[in-house]
Amino acid sequence: MDRLFANLSPEELYEHLQSLDDGEKTIRVVGNTALLPSLGAVYKLLHTSREAVWDATRAERPYLPVAKTMSKAWCSPGTCLGRSAFVRIMRAAQSAGLSGVLSGFLDLDYLWPPGNEWAGLLASDFFSQDVSKKFWIAFVKEAMHLNAIDLHPDLGRLRRWKVYAHSSTVNRFGCPAMREALIARLAVLSSDKEAELDPMLNRAHVVDTLAVLMRLLAWCVADLTMGLWEQVERDGMAHDIPLQELIPAFDDIAQEWSSPMQSALDRLAKMAGWQQKQKATRFLGQLWGREGGVDSVESRMRLLRYWVQLKKGRPDFKTFLGLSRVIAAEKLRSADVDKDAMEHFAWYQAVILRVAETLTLVRLDLSKKGYTTAELSELMSIYEHEFCTARDLLGKPIQSAD
């Protein structure tokens, strides 16, 4: 099938797949979500949607099918796209160099939707470094095997949980905080019914999934660092861990968690010349609203306070981008930077704000659900450990403080 995918045109490939006998086209759709949630779930976590992301992609690649067409496929895994949509998708995949990764799925007798969509994303230009791309595609393949083969429904619920608990993939990518407790809990369960009703098992699964996302975040940052390596060295940050201040941390003395959103706003304010003589929200509000007069300044300061306090709902990305553009203009005004580079910089700052806000909400939600401070601290510590691992594998190890 690899050869067919590479040698046939999108039109010929569509006709070939349509010509297969019904028996040859029968596949099993896998419903498990161990370690990897759907991309749709992750987009929702980030306060966006598949449709919004797809529309943004189509703005750069207008030849792709519209979001309404793709939505039908997302809602009904295994449903065939029409000829026109299929051809356009395959043409885009071949031109983007995704053929090698995607063709491997055509020989399988099962479909695991999260694996297919994650592999497509990771095989694109999501990462700038081949090492990052290969590492995460390899993980997706492991997770696909875990969900489709190792956790086959024929095994029964209790047996599947035991396989999950002892999986090397789960051990590597999940959250260490829950492993011993999960194995101990499974040792006292004796039936599928007990496994189905036991809340401890689902608690472990939730944190393991978030651990994967924390590891992915660390790799994203490490990958970006490699693309900016000369600047990183010039700034004396070769052995720093970027965005560490955004990761929720528990203060044993104050007995409270840090605020990632406050840290993110402090970070932005420093970029724009904040001397810490007033609160970051006040400083940023004055910058952001200065063109609109006093009322605008007060409105912006109030909005920034709401962000820190998690009031008035989640901000949309355009609002984050609006603030980031002001900061980009302030930071880069004396540099010889073109408009596209400035917009690129602002976009990344807006993404960082979204990540900070999401981390704040995730930690708060987990605390409300009864996860202990120790469990959450270990989950959050994954970012630092995985960043160091990523830098090692990318050929730029971080020197220890010792």
VMD Tcl script that draws the C-alpha trace (Angstrom):
set ca {
  {0.00 0.00 0.00}
  {2.97 2.33 0.62}
  {3.93 1.99 -3.03}
  {0.38 2.64 -4.17}
  {0.14 5.74 -2.02}
  {3.38 7.09 -3.43}
  {2.89 6.14 -7.07}
  {-0.80 6.75 -7.69}
  {-2.29 10.18 -8.20}
  {-5.02 11.20 -5.70}
  {-7.65 10.47 -8.37}
  {-6.19 7.02 -9.09}
  {-5.90 6.23 -5.40}
  {-9.55 7.13 -4.84}
  {-10.65 4.87 -7.70}
  {-8.46 2.05 -6.39}
  {-9.97 2.25 -2.91}
  {-13.48 2.36 -4.36}
  {-12.77 -0.76 -6.41}
  {-11.91 -2.89 -3.41}
  {-14.42 -5.55 -2.39}
  {-16.61 -4.78 0.59}
  {-14.89 -7.52 2.56}
  {-11.52 -5.90 1.98}
  {-12.81 -2.52 3.16}
  {-14.24 -3.80 6.47}
  {-12.40 -2.23 9.38}
  {-12.89 -2.05 13.12}
  {-13.28 1.44 14.58}
  {-11.45 1.59 17.92}
  {-13.17 3.66 20.59}
  {-10.45 3.67 23.26}
  {-8.72 6.92 24.22}
  {-5.83 5.70 26.36}
  {-3.11 8.37 26.61}
  {-4.24 10.34 23.56}
  {-7.54 12.24 23.46}
  {-9.03 13.32 20.18}
  {-7.71 16.54 18.68}
  {-11.21 17.90 19.08}
  {-10.97 17.42 22.85}
  {-7.63 19.21 22.95}
  {-8.94 22.09 20.87}
  {-11.89 22.39 23.26}
  {-9.47 22.44 26.19}
  {-7.74 25.36 24.44}
  {-11.09 27.11 23.93}
  {-11.26 26.56 20.18}
  {-12.58 23.88 17.83}
  {-11.64 21.65 14.94}
  {-13.72 23.84 12.67}
  {-11.95 27.04 13.74}
  {-8.52 25.46 13.29}
  {-9.53 24.05 9.92}
  {-10.81 27.42 8.76}
  {-7.47 28.96 9.74}
  {-5.70 26.26 7.74}
  {-7.92 26.89 4.73}
  {-7.04 30.59 4.87}
  {-3.54 29.51 3.80}
  {-4.65 26.51 1.71}
  {-7.99 27.46 0.12}
  {-8.01 24.33 -2.04}
  {-8.86 22.17 0.99}
  {-12.47 21.08 1.60}
  {-14.61 23.37 3.75}
  {-14.99 22.69 7.47}
  {-18.61 21.55 7.03}
  {-17.47 18.72 4.76}
  {-14.70 17.69 7.15}
  {-17.05 17.86 10.14}
  {-19.07 14.99 8.72}
  {-15.94 12.83 8.63}
  {-14.92 13.86 12.15}
  {-18.34 12.96 13.51}
  {-18.48 9.61 11.70}
  {-15.06 7.92 11.71}
  {-14.69 5.43 8.90}
  {-17.12 7.28 6.63}
  {-15.65 7.82 3.17}
  {-15.25 11.35 1.90}
  {-16.67 12.18 -1.50}
  {-14.36 12.05 -4.50}
  {-13.68 15.79 -4.68}
  {-12.91 16.15 -0.97}
  {-10.77 12.98 -0.93}
  {-8.72 14.10 -3.92}
  {-8.06 17.52 -2.44}
  {-7.06 16.05 0.92}
  {-4.72 13.49 -0.67}
  {-3.17 16.07 -2.95}
  {-2.44 18.27 0.05}
  {-1.05 15.30 2.00}
  {1.26 14.28 -0.83}
  {2.52 17.81 -1.40}
  {3.16 18.24 2.33}
  {5.20 15.03 2.49}
  {2.70 13.15 4.65}
  {2.42 10.15 2.34}
  {4.94 8.02 4.20}
  {3.17 8.34 7.54}
  {-0.43 8.14 6.32}
  {0.13 5.22 3.96}
  {1.06 3.03 6.91}
  {-2.51 3.26 8.20}
  {-4.08 1.98 4.98}
  {-2.93 -1.60 5.61}
  {-4.45 -1.81 9.09}
  {-7.66 -3.71 9.76}
  {-8.71 -1.11 12.32}
  {-9.17 2.64 12.55}
  {-8.22 4.55 15.67}
  {-9.34 8.12 14.87}
  {-7.18 9.93 17.48}
  {-4.07 8.17 16.16}
  {-4.79 9.06 12.54}
  {-5.47 12.73 13.22}
  {-2.51 13.15 15.59}
  {-0.16 11.43 13.15}
  {-1.33 13.75 10.37}
  {-0.74 16.81 12.55}
  {2.67 15.71 13.80}
  {3.86 14.67 10.35}
  {3.09 18.14 9.01}
  {5.12 21.24 9.87}
  {3.98 21.11 13.50}
  {7.61 20.59 14.55}
  {10.66 22.18 12.92}
  {13.07 19.39 13.93}
  {12.99 15.89 12.43}
  {13.97 14.39 15.78}
  {10.86 15.85 17.40}
  {8.64 14.71 14.56}
  {9.97 11.14 14.58}
  {9.80 10.87 18.37}
  {6.14 11.84 18.55}
  {5.02 9.89 15.51}
  {6.67 6.84 17.09}
  {4.69 7.52 20.27}
  {1.43 7.79 18.31}
  {2.13 4.40 16.74}
  {2.77 2.91 20.20}
  {-0.43 4.45 21.52}
  {-2.30 3.14 18.48}
  {-1.10 -0.41 19.16}
  {-1.96 -0.05 22.84}
  {-5.52 1.09 22.15}
  {-6.33 -1.17 19.21}
  {-4.48 -4.38 20.06}
  {-3.35 -4.49 23.70}
  {-6.64 -3.07 24.99}
  {-8.92 -5.05 22.69}
  {-12.47 -5.19 24.09}
  {-12.47 -8.99 23.97}
  {-10.11 -8.99 26.96}
  {-12.72 -7.67 29.37}
  {-12.54 -4.45 31.37}
  {-10.46 -5.63 34.34}
  {-7.90 -7.39 32.18}
  {-7.60 -4.29 29.97}
  {-6.92 -2.10 32.98}
  {-4.19 -4.46 34.14}
  {-2.61 -4.39 30.68}
  {-2.84 -0.60 30.72}
  {-1.25 -0.31 34.17}
  {1.75 -2.42 33.17}
  {2.19 -1.00 29.67}
  {5.68 0.29 28.91}
  {4.13 3.08 26.83}
  {1.94 4.20 29.73}
  {4.91 3.95 32.07}
  {7.01 6.19 29.80}
  {4.44 8.81 28.85}
  {1.89 8.73 31.67}
  {2.06 10.30 35.13}
  {4.32 8.49 37.65}
  {2.25 9.84 40.55}
  {-0.61 7.46 39.83}
  {1.23 4.30 38.80}
  {1.72 2.53 42.15}
  {-1.74 3.48 43.38}
  {-3.31 2.20 40.16}
  {-1.51 -1.15 40.31}
  {-2.36 -1.54 44.00}
  {-6.01 -0.78 43.35}
  {-6.26 -3.27 40.51}
  {-4.82 -5.99 42.76}
  {-7.94 -5.90 44.97}
  {-10.50 -5.81 42.15}
  {-11.90 -9.14 41.03}
  {-14.45 -8.49 38.29}
  {-15.16 -6.41 35.20}
  {-18.10 -4.84 37.03}
  {-15.87 -3.63 39.84}
  {-13.41 -2.22 37.33}
  {-16.21 -0.43 35.52}
  {-17.47 1.29 38.66}
  {-14.17 2.07 40.38}
  {-13.43 5.85 40.24}
  {-9.72 5.40 40.99}
  {-9.07 3.90 37.56}
  {-10.56 6.82 35.69}
  {-8.63 9.26 37.89}
  {-5.39 7.61 36.78}
  {-6.44 7.68 33.14}
  {-7.24 11.42 33.27}
  {-3.88 12.34 34.77}
  {-1.98 10.06 32.39}
  {-3.62 11.81 29.44}
  {-2.72 15.22 30.83}
  {0.84 13.99 31.39}
  {1.12 13.26 27.66}
  {-0.04 16.79 26.87}
  {2.49 18.23 29.33}
  {5.23 16.24 27.61}
  {4.06 17.44 24.22}
  {4.13 21.04 25.46}
  {7.72 20.56 26.66}
  {8.74 19.19 23.26}
  {7.02 22.05 21.44}
  {9.01 24.58 23.46}
  {12.27 22.64 23.06}
  {11.68 22.36 19.32}
  {11.10 26.12 19.05}
  {14.25 26.71 21.07}
  {16.28 24.78 18.51}
  {14.92 26.95 15.72}
  {16.10 30.05 17.59}
  {19.33 28.58 18.94}
  {21.69 31.42 17.97}
  {19.44 33.93 19.70}
  {19.06 31.65 22.73}
  {22.84 31.44 23.10}
  {23.27 35.17 22.52}
  {20.76 35.88 25.31}
  {22.55 33.51 27.70}
  {19.52 31.22 27.96}
  {21.01 27.99 26.59}
  {20.53 26.22 29.91}
  {17.25 27.83 30.96}
  {13.86 26.13 30.77}
  {11.56 28.52 28.88}
  {8.08 29.12 30.26}
  {8.84 27.27 33.48}
  {7.19 30.15 35.34}
  {3.88 29.33 33.65}
  {3.71 25.83 35.12}
  {1.52 25.74 38.26}
  {3.65 25.33 41.38}
  {2.59 24.95 45.00}
  {4.12 27.32 47.57}
  {4.59 25.35 50.79}
  {4.99 28.51 52.87}
  {2.00 30.42 51.48}
  {0.06 27.17 51.06}
  {-1.27 28.20 47.67}
  {-0.76 27.53 43.99}
  {0.92 29.98 41.67}
  {-1.09 31.75 38.96}
  {0.17 30.91 35.46}
  {-1.87 33.74 33.98}
  {-0.34 36.28 36.36}
  {3.11 34.92 35.47}
  {2.31 35.19 31.76}
  {1.21 38.81 32.14}
  {4.32 39.62 34.19}
  {6.40 38.09 31.40}
  {4.69 40.22 28.74}
  {5.03 43.37 30.84}
  {8.78 42.82 31.22}
  {9.10 42.55 27.45}
  {7.53 46.00 27.14}
  {9.80 47.64 29.71}
  {7.88 47.13 32.97}
  {9.95 48.27 35.96}
  {7.63 46.63 38.52}
  {6.69 49.97 40.07}
  {3.03 49.08 39.63}
  {1.09 45.87 39.01}
  {1.62 44.23 35.63}
  {-2.11 44.43 34.93}
  {-2.02 48.20 35.41}
  {1.10 48.64 33.29}
  {-0.25 46.49 30.46}
  {-3.68 48.09 30.65}
  {-2.12 51.53 30.20}
  {-0.19 50.36 27.15}
  {-3.09 48.48 25.63}
  {-5.70 51.18 26.12}
  {-3.65 54.35 25.68}
  {-5.00 55.14 22.21}
  {-8.59 55.05 23.49}
  {-8.24 57.46 26.41}
  {-8.91 57.09 30.12}
  {-12.02 54.95 29.77}
  {-10.22 52.53 27.49}
  {-7.28 52.23 29.89}
  {-9.58 51.47 32.82}
  {-11.48 48.95 30.74}
  {-8.29 47.16 29.71}
  {-6.93 47.05 33.27}
  {-10.24 45.62 34.48}
  {-10.20 43.00 31.73}
  {-6.66 41.92 32.64}
  {-7.68 41.55 36.28}
  {-10.57 39.35 35.16}
  {-8.11 37.14 33.31}
  {-6.06 36.59 36.46}
  {-9.18 36.05 38.58}
  {-10.78 33.73 35.99}
  {-13.88 35.89 35.83}
  {-16.29 36.74 33.00}
  {-15.61 33.59 30.99}
  {-12.65 32.54 28.89}
  {-11.09 35.20 26.63}
  {-11.15 34.51 22.91}
  {-7.86 34.19 21.07}
  {-8.36 37.46 19.18}
  {-8.34 39.33 22.50}
  {-5.07 37.68 23.53}
  {-3.67 38.54 20.11}
  {-4.74 42.16 20.47}
  {-2.68 42.56 23.64}
  {0.23 40.64 22.16}
  {0.36 42.92 19.13}
  {0.71 45.93 21.39}
  {3.56 44.25 23.26}
  {5.24 43.19 20.01}
  {5.12 46.75 18.70}
  {6.58 48.06 21.97}
  {9.34 45.44 22.18}
  {10.35 45.44 18.52}
  {9.82 49.09 17.58}
  {13.55 49.87 17.60}
  {14.47 46.69 15.73}
  {14.52 46.22 11.99}
  {11.61 43.79 11.92}
  {9.11 43.46 9.08}
  {5.36 43.27 9.60}
  {5.14 39.49 9.11}
  {7.86 38.83 11.69}
  {6.13 41.10 14.19}
  {2.80 39.34 13.64}
  {4.51 35.98 14.02}
  {6.01 37.11 17.34}
  {2.65 38.43 18.55}
  {0.90 35.19 17.59}
  {3.30 33.14 19.70}
  {2.78 35.44 22.68}
  {-0.98 35.00 22.33}
  {-0.52 31.22 22.26}
  {1.51 31.45 25.46}
  {-1.31 33.39 27.11}
  {-3.77 30.68 26.07}
  {-1.49 27.96 27.44}
  {-1.14 29.83 30.75}
  {-4.90 30.29 31.05}
  {-5.53 26.63 30.22}
  {-2.97 25.39 32.75}
  {-4.64 27.55 35.41}
  {-8.05 26.04 34.66}
  {-6.76 22.46 34.44}
  {-5.01 22.68 37.81}
  {-8.05 24.28 39.44}
  {-10.38 21.64 38.00}
  {-8.16 18.78 39.19}
  {-7.95 20.30 42.68}
  {-11.73 20.50 42.81}
  {-11.94 16.84 41.81}
  {-9.83 15.82 44.80}
  {-6.38 15.24 43.37}
  {-3.79 15.83 46.07}
  {-1.17 18.56 46.00}
  {1.52 15.90 45.74}
  {-0.17 14.26 42.73}
  {-0.64 17.57 40.96}
  {2.91 18.72 41.74}
  {4.29 15.55 40.15}
  {2.07 16.05 37.11}
  {3.31 19.63 36.69}
  {6.95 18.62 37.24}
  {6.74 16.52 34.07}
  {7.23 19.66 31.97}
  {10.73 20.32 33.31}
  {11.84 16.69 33.13}
  {10.51 16.19 29.61}
  {12.03 19.45 28.38}
  {15.45 18.24 29.54}
  {14.87 14.89 27.84}
  {13.86 16.62 24.63}
  {16.93 18.83 24.65}
  {19.13 15.76 25.17}
  {17.58 14.00 22.19}
  {17.78 17.19 20.10}
  {21.52 17.35 20.72}
  {21.54 20.37 23.05}
  {21.60 18.97 26.59}
  {20.98 21.29 29.53}
  {23.79 21.52 32.07}
  {22.63 20.74 35.58}
  {22.85 23.45 38.23}
  {25.29 21.25 40.12}
}
mol new
graphics top color blue
foreach p $ca { graphics top sphere $p radius 0.5 }
foreach p [lrange $ca 0 end-1] q [lrange $ca 1 end] { graphics top cylinder $p $q radius 0.2 }
display resetview
